[in-house]
Amino acid sequence: MKIAKYEHHGVEVSVRDDLKGRHREFCLCHMCKRFNPGVASNCRIAQATFKNCVEFNTTTPMWECPEFSLQETENDKEEKEAGGKVSRA
C-alpha cells in the first residue's frame, strides 16, 4: 500500500494513495437528508465531525451513524410520480 503526501487547504497531509479524493464515495453524509452543509439545519454530527476535520486538517468519511436518513434520489422521485413504473436503464 502506497502513501501519498500532498497539500490540502495549505497543509501537507498524508493519505493512502488508493483512497485519495474518494471519501465522498464512502461517506454516509453525502447520502443523508440531514446533511445540509453551510446552513444552520446541518446535521449536528456532521457539523461536529467537520469542525474536528478543520481543526486537525483531516478528512473523515462517516462509516456509521445513528441518525442517518437516506435522501431521496431523482430516480426515486420520478418512480414515485410514475407510480413505481420507471425503468432503470
C-alpha positions as CSV (number, residue, x, y, z in Angstrom):
1,M,0.0,0.0,0.0
2,K,1.4,3.4,-1.0
3,I,1.1,6.6,1.0
4,A,0.9,9.9,-0.9
5,K,1.7,13.3,0.5
6,Y,0.0,16.4,-0.9
7,E,-1.1,19.9,0.1
8,H,-4.7,20.1,1.2
9,H,-6.0,23.6,2.2
10,G,-2.5,24.8,2.6
11,V,-1.3,21.9,4.8
12,E,0.8,18.9,3.8
13,V,-1.2,15.7,4.6
14,S,-0.7,12.0,4.1
15,V,-3.2,9.7,2.5
16,R,-3.4,6.1,1.2
17,D,-2.8,6.5,-2.5
18,D,-5.8,4.3,-3.4
19,L,-8.2,6.4,-1.3
20,K,-7.1,10.0,-2.2
21,G,-10.1,12.1,-3.2
22,R,-12.6,9.3,-2.7
23,H,-14.1,10.0,0.8
24,R,-17.5,11.0,-0.7
25,E,-17.8,7.5,-2.2
26,F,-17.8,6.1,1.3
27,C,-19.2,8.8,3.5
28,L,-22.8,8.3,4.6
29,C,-23.3,12.1,5.0
30,H,-23.4,12.6,1.2
31,M,-26.4,10.2,1.1
32,C,-28.3,11.6,4.1
33,K,-31.2,14.0,4.1
34,R,-29.9,15.6,7.4
35,F,-26.7,16.7,5.6
36,N,-27.0,20.4,4.8
37,P,-23.5,21.9,5.0
38,G,-23.3,25.6,5.4
39,V,-26.7,26.1,6.9
40,A,-28.0,26.1,10.5
41,S,-30.1,23.0,9.9
42,N,-27.0,20.9,9.1
43,C,-26.7,17.6,11.0
44,R,-25.1,18.1,14.4
45,I,-23.0,15.0,14.0
46,A,-21.7,16.1,10.5
47,Q,-21.1,19.6,11.8
48,A,-19.1,18.4,14.8
49,T,-17.1,16.0,12.6
50,F,-16.4,18.8,10.1
51,K,-15.2,21.1,12.9
52,N,-12.8,18.4,14.0
53,C,-11.5,18.0,10.4
54,V,-10.9,21.7,10.1
55,E,-9.1,21.9,13.4
56,F,-6.8,19.0,12.7
57,N,-6.6,19.1,8.9
58,T,-8.1,15.7,8.4
59,T,-10.7,14.1,6.2
60,T,-13.2,11.8,7.9
61,P,-15.7,9.8,6.0
62,M,-18.7,8.8,8.1
63,W,-19.0,5.0,8.0
64,E,-21.7,4.5,10.7
65,C,-24.2,6.9,12.1
66,P,-27.2,6.6,14.5
67,E,-29.1,9.5,12.8
68,F,-28.7,8.5,9.1
69,S,-31.7,9.0,7.0
70,L,-31.4,8.1,3.3
71,Q,-32.2,11.1,1.0
72,E,-34.5,10.5,-1.9
73,T,-32.7,10.5,-5.3
74,E,-34.1,12.0,-8.5
75,N,-34.8,8.4,-9.7
76,D,-36.8,7.7,-6.5
77,K,-38.9,10.9,-7.1
78,E,-39.5,10.0,-10.8
79,E,-40.5,6.5,-9.8
80,K,-43.0,7.8,-7.2
81,E,-44.5,10.2,-9.7
82,A,-44.9,7.4,-12.3
83,G,-46.5,5.1,-9.7
84,G,-43.4,2.8,-9.5
85,K,-43.2,2.2,-13.2
86,V,-39.9,3.8,-14.2
87,S,-37.5,1.6,-16.0
88,R,-33.8,1.8,-14.9
89,A,-31.6,1.5,-17.9
